[in-house]
């Protein structure tokens, strides 16, 4: 909606030291972050089709899962994957690297120390020059 000339005439810049809302937000009015937390943390009872029983889930968890499933059904696999990754964490991803014979053992040890169970060293028999 475009701004009309009448609306522009009513705009006045704030003067130095002027306070436009001296009392601030009234008591009992919640900010949007607090409202979102209350709504998303509210638990609801729902039928779980995988467990075949009623379960209690947070509205946020239900909403995230429902949104991801809807986007995947609509063909937007990337959006669904992104939502699930952000909500539940990404799956471990393989890392491929090329090192000389002397460096293989030392590199594998370092990566295992850093990544723990996420890293499983495997050696391929490709010829590297």
Buried (B, 14 or more C-beta within 10 A) or exposed (E): EEEEEEEEEEEEEEEEEEEEEEEEEEEEEEEEEEEEEEEBEEEEEEEEEEEEEEEEBBBBBBBBBEBBEEBBEEEBEEBBBBBBEEBEEEEEEEEEEEEEEEEBEEBBEEBBEEEEEEBEEEEEEEEEE
